Amino acid sequence: MAGIKQLAGQTIWYGVSSIVPRLLTYILTPYLTLKLSGANYGDMTLVYAAIPFLNILYTYGLETGFFRFIQQDEHKKDLYNTASISLITSTILFTTVLLLFTAPISRIIRVEEHPEYVTLFILIVAFDSLSTLPFAKLRQDDRPVKYAFIRIVGVLIYMGTLYFFLSVCPELAQKDPNSLFALLSSEKLGISLVILANLIQSVFTLLMLWKELKSIRWRFNFKQWKELMLYSLPMLVAGFGGMINETLDRLMLGWWGVSPGGDIKVEIGTYGACYKLAILITVFIQAFRMGAEPFFFKQAMGENPQRVYARVMKFFVIVICAMFLFVALYLDAWKYFIQNPVFWEGLKVVPILLLANMFLGIYYNLSIWYKITNKVSSGAWITIGGALLTIAINYFFIPKYGYMASAWATFFCYGSMMTACYLWGQKEYPVPYAWKKLSAYLVIVVLLFFVHKALIFLWPNKTFNYSVATIILGAFLLFILKVERREFKKLPVIGRFLN
C-alpha cells in the first residue's frame, strides 16, 4: 500500500501539472470559439491533430526506453547523456528535412492556403522534443513539483501571449492602423497567431529546463544507444498507431467528410470542440501516466509487483467511472464552455468519447506487461490493429455519418486494444486483476447514464435534470464506498473518515 500511496502523491502533482494547464487551456475554449470563425477553428483542429504524429517521430520511444533502462545499474551513468545526444541530433535532422516539405505537408492536412502553419508547428515539435528527456529526468528523480511549476508557467505564458495577439493587438491597431499591431491583427493570418503563441510557450519551457539541459555531458555510449534503440523503436510503431487512433480522425474528416452546410471545416471544428469536453478523463489519464510509468518499472524490481498492478487498476477504474458520470450527467452545463452554439450539435459524441478514453486508460494500465518483459513489439501489433480498425471504420462510415463515425471508431478501437492487451498479457505476464468486478463498475455507470437520459426525456426540466444527476452520482459513490470499504480504509485521507 505504501507504493500505491507514493503513486497517488506523485499522480496528484503530475495531475496538477496536467490538470491546471489543461483547465487553463480549457478556459480558452470559449474564448477561441468566440474569437475564431468555424472554419478557422477547423483549421486549428487539423493542425493540432497533425502535431502529435511529429511528436512521436521526433522522440521515437526514447522516453519509455529511458525509464526502462535507468533502473539497471550498468546504464545509470551515461544513459541520460547518450539518449540526449541522440535526441538533439535527430531533432536537428528531422527539422531541417521537414522544413523543406512544408507545402506538401500543408496539402496533406488540408491547410494548403497556409503553409506557414506547418512551418510554425514543426518548430513547436522541435522545441518540445528537446524538452522530453529533461522532463523525463525530473520524473525519474521524483521532482514532480518542479515539473508541475514549469508546465503551468508555460501555459500561463501561452495564455498571456494569445490574449495579447487576439485581444490587445486589434485594439491597438484601431488606434494606429499603420502600426505593427495592425499587421498582427490581420484576419489573413488565420490561426497563425494561435500557433505562434504556442511556439513562444515551447521556447520558454525549454529555457526553464536549462539546468537539466546543462547537466548533459557529451559522452556517447554506442553499445548503450544500440540497446536503447532496440527497445525504443518498436515504441515508435506503437506510438504512430496510438496517434492514428487518437487524432487521425480529424484529418480523415477533412479527407472523406461531406458537410451538409458545405464547409467541412465547420464539421471538424464541431468535433474538435466537443472532443475537448472529454478532457477530465483525458487529463487524469495523462497525469496517471506521468507518475505510473516510472513507478511501474520500479515496482517490477520488487516482490510480487503483479499484486500492486492489480490494486492500482482497481483504484484507477473507480476514479474514471466517477469522472464519466461527473461529465456525462452534467453535459448540459459543460456545453457552455463552448461559446459557439453551432458546435453544440456535436454534444452527442461526448459520452461515446468518454467511454473510449476510459478504455484507453485501462489499456495504459494493462500495457505494463509488454514494457517490463521487453516485448514492446507486442504493443506495436496491438496498436497497429487498433489503427487499422480506426482507418477502416472512418473510411467506410465518415461519408455517411460524419464525425459520429469518428467517435464510434475511437470507441471500438480502444475497446479492442484494451481487450487484446488483457488477453495477451494474461498469457505472458499474469496479473490478478479483479476483472469481473471492474467490468461490473463500467456497466453500472453506463446504465446509470441511460437512466438519467430516460428520466430527463420524460421531464425536460433543468432543475430536475441536475437534481437527478446529483442523486445518481452520489448513489454511485456511496455504493463504491460500501463495496470497497476495506480498500478505502487503507487510504491516508479517506481511510481516516471511514475508520
N, C-alpha and C positions, 0 to 999 in steps of 0.2 A: 504493500500500500504506500510505502514511503516513496517508491519510484513514481507511482501514479500522482502523488501529491506534488512531486517535483515537476512532472509533466504539466499538471494543472497550473502550477505557478508560472511556468515558462509560457504556457499557452495564453495565460492572461496577459502577460507582457507582449507577446507576439500578437495577441489579439488586439491590444491597444495600438500596436504599430500597424495592424491591418485594418481594424475597425475604424479607428479615428480618421486615418486618411481616406478610407472608403466612404465613411459618413460625410466627411468634408466634401469629397467629390460628388457624393450623392446629393448633397445640398445644391451642388452646381447643376444637377439635372433640371430642376425647374428654371434655373437661370439660363441655361443653354437652350432649353426648348423654347424659352421666351425670346432669346436674342437671335437664334438661328432659325432660318426657314426650314420647312420639312425636308427639302432637297439637300440643303447644307448639312442638316443633322444626319441625313442618309449618307452623305459623303464622309462625315466623321465616323459613322458606324463602320463603313467599308475600310477606311484607313486603319482604324484601331482593331479591325478583325485581321488585318494583314501583319501587324506588328508582332504578335506572338509567334508567328512562323519564323520570323527572322531571329527572335529571341532564342528559339530552340536551336537554330542553325549556329548562331554565334557562340552559345555556351556548350553545345554538343555533349550534354550529360555530365560535364565536369563537376558540377556542384554535388550531385549524388555520389560520384566517384570519390570526391574529396572526403565526404563523410564516411564512406565505406572503408577507405584505406588509412585514414588518420587514426583509427582505433588500433592499428598494428604498430608496435614499437619500431620496427625497421623502416617504417615510412614517415614517422613523425618529423624527422629532422628537415628534410628537403621537399616534402610534398607540396607545401604551400608555395614555395619558390618555383618548383617545376610546373605546377598547374598554372600559376600566374603568368609565367613566361610564355607558356603555350597559348593561354587565352589572349594575352596582349598581342602576340604575333599574329594569331589568326584573326583577331578583330581588325587590325590594320589591313590585312589582306582582303578580308570579306568586304570591308567598307570601300576600299579602292575599286574592287571589281564591280560591286553593286551600283556605285555612283555612275558607272559608265552605261548602265542599263535602266536609267530612271524612266525613260519613255516607254519601253516595252512593259515594265512593271506597272506603270500607271494604266496602261490599257488592260492588263490582266485583272486589276482590281476595279476597273470601271471608273477611274477618275482621270481619264486621258486629257481632259481640259486643263488639269492642274498637275503637271509632273513635279512641280515644286513641293507638293505634299510628300511625294516619295523621297525626295532629297532630305527633307526635314526628318521624316520618320526613320530613315536609315541612320542618320546621325544620332537620333534618340536611342536606337537599339545599340549603337556602338558604345555610347557612354554608359548605358545601363549594363551592358555585358561586362564592361570594365569594373563595375561595382559588384558583380556577382560574387567573386571569391572573397573580397573584403567583408561583405555581409555574411558569407558562409563562415568566415573566421570568427566573427562576432558571435554567431550562433554556437559554434564549436567551443568557444571559450566561455560559454554561459554568460554572455553580456547582453541580455535582452533589453536592458534599459537604454543603452546607447543605440542599439538597433532601432528601438521604438522612436527615440528622440530624432534620429536622422530621417527616418521615414516621415514623421509628422512634419518636421520643419520643411522637408522637400515639398510636401503637398501645400503647406501654407505659402511657400514661395510661388508655386504654380497658381494658386487661387488669387494671390495678390497681383501677379503679372497678368493673369487672364482678365481680372476686373479692370486693370489699367488699360488693357488693349480694347476691351469691348464696351466699357462704360465711360472711362475718363477721356480717352483719346477722341471719341466723337464729340464730346462737349468742348474740348479744347480746339478741335477742328472747326467747329461752328464759329468760334471767336476769331480764328485766323485761318481762313481757307487755303492760304498759301504755305502753311507750315508743314513740318514733317508729320504732325499729328493727323493732318488731312489724308496723307498717304497711308498711314497706319489704320485709318478708319474706313478705307475704301471698301465698298461691297465686293469689288472684283477679287479681293484677297480670299474670299470664301472662308474656309476654316484654317487658313494658313496661320492666323494669329493664335488659334487654339493649340495647334501643333507646336508653334514657336514657343509658347508658354511652357509646354511640356518639355521641350528641349532645354530651356533655361533651367527648369527643375532638375533634369538629369545631370546637367553640368555642375550645379551647386551640390547635388547629392554626392557626386564623385569627389568634389573638393572637401566635403565634410568627412570623407573616408581617407583623408590624406595620411593619417597616422598608420593605418593598415597598409596603404599603398607603399609608404616609405619603408615599412618593415620587410618588403620583398628584397631578397638577395639574389643577385644574378648568377645563381648556381643551378645548372640544369642537369638533372639525373635522367639520362636517356632510358635506362632499364626501368626506372620507376615510372617514367612517362609512358612507356610501352604497356606496362601492366594497367596503368590508369586508362589508357585508350581502349584496351581490350575489354575493360569493364564498362566504360562510359559510352562508347559508340553505339551499342545496342539501345542505350537510353535515348540516343538521338532519334533512332527509328521510332521508339515508343513515344517520344516527345512529339514528333511530327504527327503520329497517329492520334495522340491526345489533342493536339491543336486542331486537327481536321474535325474531330468530334466536338470541340469546344467552340470554335469560331468560324469554321469554313462555311457554316450555313448562311451567314450574312453575305459572303461572297457569292454563294450559289444562288441566293435570292436575286442578286444582280445579274447572274448569267441566265437563269432559267425562269425567273419570276415574270408574271404578267399582272400588271396593276389595272384594276377596274377604272381607276381615275386617270390612267395614262402615264403616271410618274412612279416608276418602280422605286425610286429612291425615297419617296414618302413611305412606302410599304416597309422598306428596310429600316428607315428611321423609327417607324412604329414598333417594329420587332425589337430593335436595339434599345429603345426607351423602356419598353415593358420588360425586357430581359433583366434590366437593372433592378427591378423590384424583387428579384430573387437574391438580392445582394446579401441579406442577413445570413442565409445558409452558406453562400459562397465565401463570405468573409470569415465565418467561423472555420470553414474547411481549410482556408488558406492559413489562418492563424494556427490551427491544429497541426498542419503540415510543417510549419516553421519549427515548432517545438518537437514534433513527433519523430521527424526523420533522424536527427542526431540521437534522440532518446532511444529509439528502437534499436539502432546499431549498438549503442552502449549496453542495452539490456541483453542483446544477443550474446554478450561475453559472460553473462552471469548464469545463475542456476534457474532452470525452469522458466525461460522467457516466454514460452507459449502461454502460460497461465496469466502473465502480465498483459500480453497482447489481447487475450480474451476479455479481461476485465476492462481494458481501455476501450475495446469495441463496444461493450455494453453501455458504458457511460456516454460514449460518442453518439450511439444511436438514440439514446434517451434525449440528449440535448437537441439533436437535429429534428426529432419528432416534435418536440415542443416548439422549435423555431418554425417548422412547417405550419403548425396551427396558428402561431402568432402572426404570420404573414398572410396565409390564405384566408383565415376567418375575418381579418380586418382589411381586406383588399380594397373595400370602398373608401377607406381612409388613406391607405398607402398611395392610391392613384393620384392624390393631389400633389405628390412630388413631381408629377409630370404636368407642367403648366399648360401644355398644348392639348386641349380636349380631343383634337383629331386623333391623337395617339391612344386614347382610352379604348378605342375599338379593339386593340390587341390585348386587353387585360385577360382574356380567356386563356392565353398561353401561360400565364404566371403559375398556376398550380401544377401544370404539367412540367414546367421547368424547375419548380421547387423539388418535385419528386425526382426528376432526373439528376439534380445536383446532390440529393440525398444518396442516390445510388453511387454517384461519383465519389462522394466522401467515404462511403463504405468500401468502395474499391481501393481507395488510397490506403485504408487500414489493412485490407487483405493483401495488398501488393508487397508487404514486407517480406513475404516468404521467398520471392524470387530475387530480392535485393540482397538478403543476408546469405542465401545459398549460392550466390554468384550465377544465377540462371536468369539474368536480365533479358536474354533473348526470348524467354517465355513471355515476359511482359510486353516485348515488342510484338509478338504474334497476337497477343490478346488485343492490344490497341489497334493493330492493323485490321483485325477482324471487325472491331468496332468502327473503324474508319470506313471500311468497305460498306458496312451496313448503313452508315450515315450518308455516304455518297449515293448509294442505291435508292434509299427512301426519298432523299431530296430530289434526285434526278427524275424519278417516276411521278412524284406527287406534288412538287412545287408548282408546275404549270397549272394544276387544277386547284390546289388547296393553299398555295402561297405559304405564308410564314407558319400556318398551323402544321404543315408538313414538316417544317424545320423543327418545331417544338417536339412533335412526336418522334422524329428521327433521333433527337437528343435523348428522349426518354428511353427508347428501345436500345439505343447504342449503349448508354451507361448501364442499363439493366442487364444487357447481355454480357458486358465486360465484368460486372460485379459477379454474376453467376459463374462465368467461366473461370474467373480468378479464384473463387471459393472452391469450386470442384477440383481444379488443377492443384491448387495449393494444399488441399487436404490429402492429396496423394503424395506430394513431395515433402511437405512440412506440416504435419497435422497440428492444428491449434484447436483447443476445446471451446470454440465459440458456442454460445447459447443460441443457436440459430433459430430454433423453434420459437423461443420467447421473443427474440428480436424481430422475427418476421411478423409475429402477432402484433407487436407495437406498431409496425409500419401499416398493417392492415387496419388497425383500430383508428389511427389518425386519418386515414383516407375515408373510412366510413363516417367518422365524425364530421369531416368536411362536407360530405354529401348530405348528412342530416341537417347541417346548418343551411346548405343551399336549398334543400326542400322546404325548410321552415320559412326562410325569407321569401321564397317564391310564393308561398301561401299568404304571407302577410309582409309585403314590401315596405316596411317602415324602418327608418334609420335607427331610431332608439331601440326598437325590438331587435334589429339586426345586431347591434353592438352588445346588447344585453345577453342575447343568446350566445354570441361568440365568447363573451367573458365567462359565462356559466360553463360552456363546453371546455374551454381552455383550463379553467380552474378544476373541473371534474377530472380531466385527464391528468393534471399534475398531482392531485390527491390520490388518484388511482396508482400512479407510478410510485409515489412515496410509500403507499401501503405495500405494494408488491415487492419493492426493492428496499424496504426499511432497513434490513440488516446491512446492506451495502452502504446506504447513505449514512448510517450511524458511524461509519469509519471515516467519513469525510471531515475535514477540520472545522468548517463553519456550520454546515447543515447538521452534521452529527451532534453538535453541541445542543441544538434545539430539540432534536429527536430523543436524545438521552435524558 
